[in-house]
Amino acid sequence: MGGIMGAVELLRRITHDPNVMGGRPCLRGLRVTVGTVVGLLGAGRSIEEVLAAYPYLEREDVLAALTFAAWRSQELELPLKAS
C-alpha cells in the first residue's frame, strides 16, 4: 500500500459508531480507539508490542491509526464569528 490510495484503504479501517466507545474513532468496529493505539506508540511501544497487547488487531490497523492521526493533525479549527 502506498500513496494516496494506500491511505484511503487504511482509513476505511477507521469506524465511528455512537454505540462503541462513545463514538470515538475505532479500528474496524472493535473497542480499541485510534487514541489508544497512537498513545501506546507515542509512549514508545513498538507495533509488535501493540499487536501482542491486542491480538485481534492487524498491522494495517496500527498503520490506519497513524494515518488517521496524521490526517486529523492537518485539520484547521477556525473560530466562528458571532453574527
Backbone as JSON Lines, residues from 0, in Angstrom:
{"i":0,"aa":"M","n":[0.84,-1.19,0.0],"ca":[0.0,0.0,0.0],"c":[0.88,1.23,0.0]}
{"i":1,"aa":"G","n":[0.69,2.06,-0.98],"ca":[1.48,3.27,-0.99],"c":[0.66,4.43,-1.52]}
{"i":2,"aa":"G","n":[1.1,5.62,-1.23],"ca":[0.48,6.82,-1.76],"c":[-0.91,7.07,-1.22]}
{"i":3,"aa":"I","n":[-1.63,7.89,-1.97],"ca":[-2.97,8.3,-1.54],"c":[-3.93,7.12,-1.49]}
{"i":4,"aa":"M","n":[-3.88,6.23,-2.47],"ca":[-4.79,5.08,-2.46],"c":[-4.53,4.19,-1.25]}
{"i":5,"aa":"G","n":[-3.27,4.03,-0.88],"ca":[-2.96,3.24,0.3],"c":[-3.55,3.87,1.55]}
{"i":6,"aa":"A","n":[-3.47,5.2,1.64],"ca":[-4.03,5.91,2.79],"c":[-5.53,5.76,2.83]}
{"i":7,"aa":"V","n":[-6.18,5.86,1.67],"ca":[-7.64,5.71,1.62],"c":[-8.05,4.32,2.08]}
{"i":8,"aa":"E","n":[-7.33,3.31,1.62],"ca":[-7.63,1.94,2.04],"c":[-7.46,1.78,3.55]}
{"i":9,"aa":"L","n":[-6.39,2.34,4.09],"ca":[-6.16,2.24,5.53],"c":[-7.26,2.96,6.3]}
{"i":10,"aa":"L","n":[-7.68,4.13,5.83],"ca":[-8.69,4.9,6.55],"c":[-10.05,4.2,6.56]}
{"i":11,"aa":"R","n":[-10.28,3.28,5.65],"ca":[-11.53,2.5,5.67],"c":[-11.62,1.61,6.91]}
{"i":12,"aa":"R","n":[-10.5,1.38,7.58],"ca":[-10.49,0.58,8.8],"c":[-10.97,1.38,10.01]}
{"i":13,"aa":"I","n":[-11.06,2.69,9.88],"ca":[-11.48,3.55,10.99],"c":[-12.99,3.65,10.97]}
{"i":14,"aa":"T","n":[-13.61,3.35,12.1],"ca":[-15.07,3.39,12.2],"c":[-15.49,4.36,13.3]}
{"i":15,"aa":"H","n":[-16.7,4.89,13.13],"ca":[-17.3,5.78,14.13],"c":[-18.71,5.25,14.39]}
{"i":16,"aa":"D","n":[-18.96,4.83,15.58],"ca":[-20.28,4.33,15.95],"c":[-20.61,4.92,17.32]}
{"i":17,"aa":"P","n":[-21.71,5.68,17.43],"ca":[-22.04,6.28,18.71],"c":[-22.23,5.27,19.84]}
{"i":18,"aa":"N","n":[-22.46,4.01,19.48],"ca":[-22.67,2.97,20.48],"c":[-21.39,2.23,20.86]}
{"i":19,"aa":"V","n":[-20.29,2.58,20.24],"ca":[-19.0,1.93,20.53],"c":[-18.02,3.01,20.97]}
{"i":20,"aa":"M","n":[-17.56,2.91,22.19],"ca":[-16.56,3.81,22.76],"c":[-16.98,5.28,22.62]}
{"i":21,"aa":"G","n":[-18.26,5.52,22.79],"ca":[-18.77,6.89,22.77],"c":[-18.63,7.59,21.43]}
{"i":22,"aa":"G","n":[-18.49,6.84,20.36],"ca":[-18.38,7.42,19.04],"c":[-16.98,7.84,18.64]}
{"i":23,"aa":"R","n":[-16.03,7.59,19.53],"ca":[-14.65,7.93,19.19],"c":[-14.18,7.03,18.04]}
{"i":24,"aa":"P","n":[-13.22,7.5,17.24],"ca":[-12.72,6.69,16.13],"c":[-12.1,5.39,16.64]}
{"i":25,"aa":"C","n":[-12.58,4.29,16.1],"ca":[-12.11,2.96,16.5],"c":[-11.59,2.22,15.27]}
{"i":26,"aa":"L","n":[-10.99,1.08,15.52],"ca":[-10.46,0.24,14.46],"c":[-11.43,-0.9,14.17]}
{"i":27,"aa":"R","n":[-11.94,-0.93,12.97],"ca":[-12.82,-1.99,12.46],"c":[-13.99,-2.3,13.38]}
{"i":28,"aa":"G","n":[-14.54,-1.3,14.03],"ca":[-15.69,-1.52,14.9],"c":[-15.36,-2.18,16.23]}
{"i":29,"aa":"L","n":[-14.09,-2.43,16.45],"ca":[-13.66,-3.04,17.71],"c":[-13.61,-1.97,18.8]}
{"i":30,"aa":"R","n":[-13.53,-2.39,20.01],"ca":[-13.49,-1.45,21.14],"c":[-12.05,-1.01,21.44]}
{"i":31,"aa":"V","n":[-11.33,-0.67,20.39],"ca":[-9.97,-0.15,20.5],"c":[-9.96,1.16,19.73]}
{"i":32,"aa":"T","n":[-9.67,2.26,20.43],"ca":[-9.69,3.56,19.79],"c":[-8.37,3.88,19.11]}
{"i":33,"aa":"V","n":[-8.47,4.76,18.13],"ca":[-7.27,5.28,17.48],"c":[-6.36,5.91,18.53]}
{"i":34,"aa":"G","n":[-6.95,6.66,19.46],"ca":[-6.17,7.31,20.5],"c":[-5.39,6.33,21.36]}
{"i":35,"aa":"T","n":[-5.96,5.18,21.65],"ca":[-5.25,4.17,22.44],"c":[-4.01,3.69,21.7]}
{"i":36,"aa":"V","n":[-4.18,3.35,20.43],"ca":[-3.06,2.82,19.64],"c":[-1.98,3.88,19.46]}
{"i":37,"aa":"V","n":[-2.38,5.1,19.09],"ca":[-1.4,6.17,18.88],"c":[-0.71,6.51,20.2]}
{"i":38,"aa":"G","n":[-1.46,6.49,21.29],"ca":[-0.87,6.76,22.6],"c":[0.17,5.73,22.99]}
{"i":39,"aa":"L","n":[-0.1,4.47,22.71],"ca":[0.89,3.43,23.01],"c":[2.16,3.61,22.19]}
{"i":40,"aa":"L","n":[1.99,3.92,20.9],"ca":[3.15,4.15,20.05],"c":[3.93,5.37,20.52]}
{"i":41,"aa":"G","n":[3.21,6.42,20.89],"ca":[3.85,7.63,21.39],"c":[4.6,7.41,22.69]}
{"i":42,"aa":"A","n":[4.14,6.43,23.47],"ca":[4.8,6.12,24.74],"c":[6.0,5.2,24.54]}
{"i":43,"aa":"G","n":[6.3,4.88,23.28],"ca":[7.49,4.09,23.0],"c":[7.25,2.62,22.72]}
{"i":44,"aa":"R","n":[5.99,2.19,22.72],"ca":[5.72,0.79,22.39],"c":[5.92,0.57,20.9]}
{"i":45,"aa":"S","n":[6.37,-0.6,20.53],"ca":[6.54,-0.93,19.12],"c":[5.22,-1.44,18.56]}
{"i":46,"aa":"I","n":[5.14,-1.49,17.24],"ca":[3.94,-2.05,16.61],"c":[3.74,-3.49,17.08]}
{"i":47,"aa":"E","n":[4.82,-4.23,17.19],"ca":[4.73,-5.63,17.64],"c":[4.17,-5.72,19.06]}
{"i":48,"aa":"E","n":[4.56,-4.79,19.93],"ca":[4.04,-4.79,21.3],"c":[2.55,-4.45,21.32]}
{"i":49,"aa":"V","n":[2.13,-3.52,20.48],"ca":[0.71,-3.18,20.4],"c":[-0.08,-4.4,19.91]}
{"i":50,"aa":"L","n":[0.43,-5.07,18.91],"ca":[-0.26,-6.26,18.39],"c":[-0.29,-7.39,19.41]}
{"i":51,"aa":"A","n":[0.73,-7.5,20.22],"ca":[0.73,-8.53,21.27],"c":[-0.3,-8.19,22.35]}
{"i":52,"aa":"A","n":[-0.46,-6.9,22.65],"ca":[-1.42,-6.49,23.66],"c":[-2.86,-6.61,23.16]}
{"i":53,"aa":"Y","n":[-3.04,-6.45,21.86],"ca":[-4.37,-6.53,21.23],"c":[-4.28,-7.51,20.07]}
{"i":54,"aa":"P","n":[-4.28,-8.82,20.35],"ca":[-4.03,-9.82,19.31],"c":[-5.06,-9.86,18.19]}
{"i":55,"aa":"Y","n":[-6.21,-9.25,18.38],"ca":[-7.23,-9.22,17.33],"c":[-7.01,-8.06,16.36]}
{"i":56,"aa":"L","n":[-6.01,-7.22,16.62],"ca":[-5.65,-6.17,15.68],"c":[-4.67,-6.72,14.65]}
{"i":57,"aa":"E","n":[-4.63,-6.05,13.51],"ca":[-3.7,-6.39,12.45],"c":[-2.74,-5.22,12.26]}
{"i":58,"aa":"R","n":[-1.59,-5.5,11.67],"ca":[-0.6,-4.46,11.43],"c":[-1.22,-3.27,10.69]}
{"i":59,"aa":"E","n":[-2.09,-3.55,9.72],"ca":[-2.74,-2.48,8.96],"c":[-3.63,-1.61,9.85]}
{"i":60,"aa":"D","n":[-4.16,-2.17,10.93],"ca":[-4.95,-1.38,11.88],"c":[-4.08,-0.32,12.54]}
{"i":61,"aa":"V","n":[-2.88,-0.72,12.94],"ca":[-1.96,0.22,13.58],"c":[-1.57,1.31,12.59]}
{"i":62,"aa":"L","n":[-1.29,0.92,11.36],"ca":[-0.95,1.91,10.33],"c":[-2.14,2.82,10.05]}
{"i":63,"aa":"A","n":[-3.34,2.27,10.09],"ca":[-4.54,3.08,9.88],"c":[-4.69,4.11,10.99]}
{"i":64,"aa":"A","n":[-4.41,3.71,12.22],"ca":[-4.5,4.65,13.34],"c":[-3.51,5.8,13.16]}
{"i":65,"aa":"L","n":[-2.3,5.49,12.74],"ca":[-1.3,6.53,12.5],"c":[-1.7,7.43,11.34]}
{"i":66,"aa":"T","n":[-2.23,6.84,10.28],"ca":[-2.68,7.61,9.13],"c":[-3.81,8.56,9.52]}
{"i":67,"aa":"F","n":[-4.75,8.05,10.3],"ca":[-5.88,8.88,10.74],"c":[-5.4,10.02,11.62]}
{"i":68,"aa":"A","n":[-4.49,9.72,12.55],"ca":[-3.97,10.76,13.44],"c":[-3.21,11.82,12.66]}
{"i":69,"aa":"A","n":[-2.45,11.42,11.65],"ca":[-1.72,12.38,10.83],"c":[-2.7,13.26,10.06]}
{"i":70,"aa":"W","n":[-3.73,12.66,9.5],"ca":[-4.74,13.4,8.76],"c":[-5.45,14.41,9.67]}
{"i":71,"aa":"R","n":[-5.84,13.97,10.86],"ca":[-6.53,14.87,11.79],"c":[-5.63,16.0,12.27]}
{"i":72,"aa":"S","n":[-4.35,15.75,12.37],"ca":[-3.45,16.8,12.83],"c":[-3.3,17.91,11.79]}
{"i":73,"aa":"Q","n":[-3.68,17.65,10.56],"ca":[-3.59,18.64,9.5],"c":[-4.83,19.53,9.42]}
{"i":74,"aa":"E","n":[-5.89,19.19,10.14],"ca":[-7.11,19.98,10.11],"c":[-6.91,21.3,10.83]}
{"i":75,"aa":"L","n":[-7.56,22.32,10.35],"ca":[-7.54,23.63,10.98],"c":[-8.86,23.86,11.69]}
{"i":76,"aa":"E","n":[-8.79,24.38,12.89],"ca":[-10.0,24.75,13.6],"c":[-10.13,26.26,13.51]}
{"i":77,"aa":"L","n":[-11.2,26.72,12.9],"ca":[-11.42,28.14,12.73],"c":[-12.52,28.6,13.67]}
{"i":78,"aa":"P","n":[-12.29,29.68,14.39],"ca":[-13.34,30.17,15.29],"c":[-14.52,30.72,14.49]}
{"i":79,"aa":"L","n":[-15.71,30.49,15.0],"ca":[-16.91,31.03,14.37],"c":[-17.12,32.45,14.86]}
{"i":80,"aa":"K","n":[-17.44,33.33,13.95],"ca":[-17.7,34.72,14.33],"c":[-19.19,34.88,14.61]}
{"i":81,"aa":"A","n":[-19.49,35.55,15.69],"ca":[-20.89,35.83,16.01],"c":[-21.43,36.81,14.97]}
{"i":82,"aa":"S","n":[-22.67,36.57,14.53],"ca":[-23.22,37.5,13.52],"c":[-24.25,38.42,14.1]}
